[in-house]
Amino acid sequence: MPAIRGIQKAPIGRVSETGKLDQLLASTTSVSLLLGTGGDRRIWPDPITRRNRYGTLATPADDEISFASTTASNVSGEGFLAAGIELARLVNVESTSPLVVDQWFADVRHRIGLYLGCANAEIILAASGTDAELLALCLFAGLSKRPLTNILVAPDETGSGVPQAAAGRHYSDFTALGTAVEAGASLEGLSPDRIDVRVIAIRDETGAARDQHQIDTDLIAAVEHELGRDRDVLVHVLDTSKTGLTGVTRQTARHVAALAPGRVHVIVDACQFRCSISALQQDLADGFIVAVTGSKFIAGPPFSGALLVPAALAAEFAARADLPAGLSDYTAAHDWPASLREQMTFVFRSEFNLGLGLRWAAALASLSRYAEIAESRQRTIKDHFVSLVRSRLEGAKEIFLHPDDDGDHLGARAIVPLTMTQASGAFASFEESQRIHLMMRELVEGPICHMGQAVRLGGRTVLRLAASAADVVTVSARMTAGQSLYQASRPIESRLDGLFDKLSAVLRYRQTI
């Protein structure tokens, strides 16, 4: 996307007068259009339905029920308004001195760091979690002079394009910055035989969760083996999988990083954003790079990622990393802090990704309020959400919480995997679960309902219900106003009842076709 001409430096202003809201409302079409730009085909809206591949809209849809924050969410009314305000700040519709683009993106990054309490970290924006993986791989490959082994944890429970990105390959045929590429081909400037990818599983062949100690033992053995081959190593800590599991403990990550300082690096995949903010702060203090998104738990519109990089490591990247030219198809100049960009010899082909910045603006409307809530209250509300889902499963037919998916992690992550069965009692196939997922989004037998996409777990498939930061914020605000947890959760209960009523109708209809 080309830079806006005529942009000059100006102080940050705010749209506050009543008359300005009318102008923002008039820009609804522009905001909606821009929220669907600066990403790959997955967020391009269908010309008829206006929905992207996730089934979500780039305009508020308060009449739809959504517990799909493990996959994607419709933009909230608050987030949409925030994006409109930020767009107005950028083009400054009432002033002859518009805000400089660089300062606008710097403010977005500053607010991410502010709400996460990591102001000392450098923040690099990325169009998606998968783009963040590719960016991290290129950074470490550019820093290393040896062959590099990238150790992934449960890529089948992260993102479909992650294994390709982890190998330094194009994971789609079209990049977020609008470049047509060959899916599966290595990025320009990155040797295809230099990167190895190894995988650590978090489930066994039946779909049951593996023992955490065994996962950690496998990782330590893999790192030691790769170091013995004279390779540098990038280790992933999967904070939260699609189904709420964790892969590789932080303690083990610290252990392997200490085996060969400067040769073993750690990236924490917190793209689901379901751990505590204090945990992310500790990760950065431990020297780990952290990948987050504003589009899963935070419930901003899909495709808003970021890398949080400890300041010392960021300075090393800027001074020493030799980045492959092909990375310029994915990252724009103003995704990076000026302090890093100005030290780099890397040639950017795009100045900025406006859609990415606006999606983060929408996400920050939720994150700013969530970050103010005490972590103990956050956990209480998440636990209660899980109990509400459990109570509705007690009377449900052909859908249940499998024992292999149960555990304390449900409350910590606020993700409940639901296993589907056929009338015969056999597990529903992946294809059948996908059909149920799509039927829930149709305007028949009740309101449009969004659930997390189907995930294969051994011989069965789950759909997922998950609370979001917006849910936690709403309940917390009602509790602060004097309501009990049970009273404050009634709007969530009402939405869950609507979703389960529709799910029952969809399952009955399934038997007739």
N, C-alpha and C positions, 0 to 999 in steps of 0.2 A: 504494500500500500504506500503510495507516495506521500511525502510530507505535505502539510498544509502550507501554502505560500503566504508570506506576509506575517507570520507569527513573530511577535516581539515579546520581550520580557515584560511582565507586569506582576504586581502583587496578587496573591491569591485572594479572590473575592468570594462572596456567597450570595446566592439568589435568595432573598428574604422577603421582599415586598410582595403584597398580595397580588398585584398585577402581573408579577413574573410567573406565577403559577399557571395563569392562562396560556402564556407562551410555551411553558413546558408541556402542558397538556396538548397543545397544538403540534408538538414535536413527537407525539406518540409513534407515528409511523417511522420516523427516522431512528428513534431509539430501538424499536423492535427490529428494524432492518439491520442496524449495526450490531446488535447482540448476536446475530447469526452470522457475522463475518469474522474473519481471522481465525478460522478453524477448518479442519478437513471436512470431508463429505458427511461425517456423522452429525454435524449440527446444521447442515444446510436445510432450510425449511422446504417442505413439499409445497409446490405452487398452489395446490388445491386445499389441503388440510391446514397448511401453515405449521405443521408439526415436523420436528426433526426425527431422526431415526430412533431416538429414545422415546418418541411420542410426546415430548414436551413442547410447550409454546414459549415464544419470546415476548408474550404479553401476559399480564396477570389473569388467572383463571380461578377465582375464588370459589366457583361452584363445583370444582373438581376436587376429589379426595385423593391425597397423595401421602403415601408412606414409602416412597421409592428413593429415598436419599442415598441408598447404596448404589444407585445407578444414575439418576438424574431427576431434577425437579423443575417444575414451572417457575419462572421468575415471580417473586412475590410482589405485591403492590408497593411495599416499602422499598424493595430493591429496585423496582422499575423506576420509581420516583427518584431514588438516589442516582441511578444511571442518567436520568434526564437532567438532573441538577449538574452532574459532572460534565455532561456534554455541553450544557449551557456555559459552564465555567471555561471550558476549552475554547469554544467559538465566541464566547462573550457577546451575546446578541445585543446587549445594550451599551457596549463600550467600543471605543475606537482603538483600544489597546488590549488585544486578546492575550490570554495567558499562554506563555511559552509552552510548547509541547513537552520539552524536557522536564520542566518544573512540574507539569501536570502528572507525568508518570512517576516522577520522584515522590510526589505526594501520595500516590497510590501505594508505592512500596513503603513509604514512611508509615502509613496507617497500618499496613499489614504487620510491620515490625512493632508498632506501638501496641496494638491489641494483643499480640503474642508475647509481649514483654521481651523482645529480642532486638532492641534498637541497635546493639553493637554488631549484629550479623549483617552481612550483605545479602540482598534479596534480588534474585534474577527471575523475571516472569517467564512463564512457559504456557503455551496454548492449552496443554492438557497434561494429565499425569504421565501419559506415554511420551509426550514431548519432553517432559522433565527428565524421564529416564534416559532418553537419547542425549539430552544436553549434559547430564551428569557423566555419562559414559565418555562423551567427547572431551569433557574437561579433564577427566582422569587419564584418558588415553593421550591427551596432549601434554600432560605433565610427566608421564612415564616414558622412559626410553626402552623399556623391555616389552615383550609381549604381555598382554593383559588378559586375565581370566575374570569374567563377570559372574559371580555366584548369585543366582536368583533363588528366591524362596516362593514356592507355590505360584508360578506365573499363571496357572489355570484359575487362580482365585484373585488375580489382580486385574489384568487387562489383556485382551486378545492380541494386541500389537506389541506388548512388552517384550516378548522373546526376540522379535526382530529388532526392536529399538536397542535392546541390551547388547546385540551383536553389532551395532553400528550400521544397521540396514534400514532402508525405507520400509516402513510398516504399512504404507498405503500408497496408492498411485497419485495422490494429490496432497500437498503439504498445507499447513495452516496459513502460510504466506502466499498461497496461490500458485505454486510451482508444480507442474506435472512431472512425475518421477516414475521410475520403474520399481514397483513394489518388490522387495526382496533383494534389491541391488545395494551394494555398499555405498555409503556416502562418498562423494568426491573427496579425495585426499585421505581416505581411511582405508588402509590395506585390508582386504577381506579375510586374509589368513592370520591377521594379528590378534584378533579378538576371539577368545573361546568363551562359551557360555556353559555353565554347569547349573544344575537344578537340584534343590533340596525340597523334597515333598513334605507336606504337613499332614497328609492323610494317607492311609494305606489303600490297597486295591478295592476294598469294600466301601470306602468313603468314611471310615472311622478316623477320628483324629489320632495322630501319632503321639507317642510320649514326648513331652517337651525335652527331656534329658537326651533322648535319642536324636532328636533334631539338632540339638546343640553339639552333640558328639560328632554327628555327620559333618557339620559345618567345620568344626575344628580340624577334622581329618582332611577335609577338602582343601582348606587353606594351607595346611602343612604340606600336602601333596603338591599344590601349585607352586608354593615357594621353593620346594625341592626341584621343580622343573625350571627354576630361575625365571618365574613369571611374577609380575605384580598382580595384586588381587583387589577387586572391588567386591565388598560383601554387602548384601542387602539384609536389613532387619525389616521384616514385614510386621508393621505395628498392628494392622487389622486387615484381614482378608475379606473377601466379599461376603463370607458367612460369619465373620466376627472372630475368627481364630487369630492367634499371634504366632509368628514363626521367627525363631532365634531370639533369645533373651538379650537384653542390653548388657548383662554381665558377660555373656559369651562374646558379644561384639567387642567389648573393651579388651577382653583377653586376646582375641585374634589380632586386634589392632596393635597390641603391644608385642606380638611375636616378631614383627619386622616394621618398626616405625618408618613411615615414609613410603613403604611398599604395600602395606595393607590399609585400605581406606574403607570407611563404612558410610553407607547411605541408608537412612531410615525412611522407608516407604510409609509415610503417614497420610497418603492421599485420601483415605477415607475420613481422616481427621476425627478419629474417635478416641484418641488418648487424651490425657489432660494436657493443658497448656504448660504446666510445670514440667511434665515429662519431656516436651519438646525443648524447653529451655535447658534441661539437663543434657539432652542429646547434643545440643550445640556446645555446651560447656565441655563435653567429652571430646570435642573435635569432629563430630559426625556432621555430615551434610544431611539436610532433611528436605524431603519432597512433600509438599502439601497441595491440596486443591481447595478452592472455595466453592466447589460444585457438588460435593458429596454431602457429608453431615452438615456443613455450613448452609447448604441448600441454595446457593447462588445458581444462576443459570449455567448449564454445562459448558465446559471448556475454560477453566480458569485455574492454571497451575502456577507453582512457584518453587524455586529452590532456595532454601535458607542455608547460607554458607557462613561458617565461622570466619571472622574477619581475617585472621592470620592465613587461613587456607585460601580465602578469596584473593588476598594480596599475592599469594604464590601463583595462583591461576593466572592472574593478570600479568605478572612479570615473566612467567616461564612457559605457560601452556601454549602449545602449537596446535591450534584448533583446525580441524579439516574444513576446507572451503565449503563442502556440502552442508555444513551446519547452518549456513546463511539462508538456506531454504526454510529453516524452522524458527530462527530467532532474529529479532529486529534490534536495531541499535538501542532504542529507548526501553527495551526490556531490561537492559543492564544499567546499573548505577554509573553515573558519569565518572566516578572515581576509579572504576575498573575499566570502563570503556576507553578512557583516555590513555591508559597504559598499554592497551592491547594493540597488536599489529593486525588483528583480524579485520577483514573487509566485510562489512555488512551490506547486503543488497537491498534491504528495506529499512526505512527509518523507524517506523513504529507500527504497532498492531492495535488500532483503536478499539476493535471489538473486544480484544482481550482486556484492555484497560477498563472498558465499561462493564464487562462481566465481573471484574474484581470490585468495581464500585458498587454493584448490586450486592455482591456477597458480603462486602464489608458492612453493609447496613445491618446484617444479621450478626456477623462476628463481633461488632462493636458492643452489642448488647449482651451477647453470650459471654464475652470475656469478663463482664462485670459480675457475673454470678459466681458465688463461692463454689469450689469444686465439690464440696460435700453435698450441696443442694443439687448440683448437676447430676451427681450419681443417684441421689434419692429419686429424682424425677425419672431418670432412665430406668431404674429398677421398677418403679411403679408402672411405667409404660409396658415393660415386659410382663408384669403381672396382669395387666389389662388384656394383653394378647392371649396369655395363657388361659384366662378365664373364658374367653370366647372360643378357644379351641376345645374346651371340654364338651361342648355340645355339637361340634362340627363333624361332618361326615366327609370321608375321602380326603381329609387334610389334617395333618397332625405334626407335632414337634417330635422328630425322631430322637430316641435316646442318645444316639451318637452326636447329636447337635446340641444337646443340653449342657448346661454348666454355668459357672459363675460369670463366664465371659459375656453371657447374654446381657446382663444388667450393666456391665462395664461399657459395652459397645452399643447397646440398644438396637441390636439386630436380631431378629427372630427368623430363622430359616424354616419354611413350611414345606413338608414333603407331601406330594400329591399321590393319590392312589386311584386306581380304576374301581368300578363297582365290584369287581371280583376280588379286590383286595391287593392285587398286584400293583407294583409301583407304576405310576404314569411315566410314559416315555418323555425324553427331552422335548421331542417335537410336540407332543400333546400338552406339556406344560407351557411351551411357548404359545400355543394356541389359546390356552386359558389366559395367559398374560395379555395377549392382544385383545381377547374378548372383554376383559375387564376395562379396557380403554374405549370400548364402543358405547355409544349413547343408547343402550337398550338395557332393560331390566334394572334401571337405576342410573345414578350419576356415573360419569367417567371416573374410574379409579386407577391409580398408579401403584404398582408394586415393583419391587426390585426384580430385574430380569432373571430368567432361569439359569441355574448353575448346576452342572453335573457333579455328583458326589458318588463315585463308584457306580453302582447299578441303579441309582435313583437320581432324582432331580428335585431341586428345591426352588421355590419362589421365596422372596424375602420381604418382610415388613420391618421398617426401621423408623425410629424417631429421628428428628432433625434438630439442629440448633434452634430453629424457629419454634418448634414444639416446646423445647425446654424454656426458651425465653418467655413464651406465652404463659405457661404454667407458673413459672417463677414470678412473673409480674402479678398474677392473680393472688399468689400466696403472699407477696409483699403487701398487697392491698387488704390482707386480713383473712383470706379464704384458707381453708384446710387443703391439704394435698388432694384429697378426694373431690372436693368442690372445684378446685382449680383445674382438675383434669377432665371435667365433664365435657368440654368441647372435643377433646381427643376421644373420649368414649363414644360420643355421638358419631364422629367420623369413622371410628373402628366398626361401630354397629352398621353403618351404611356400607362399608366395604365388605364385611362378612355377609350381610344380606345379599349383596350383589354376587359375591363369590358362590354362595349356595345356589343362587339362581343359575349362574353360569355352569356349575357342575351338574345341575339337573338338566339343563339344556344340552349339555355335552352328551348325555345318554340317549338323546333322541336323534342324534345325527350320525 
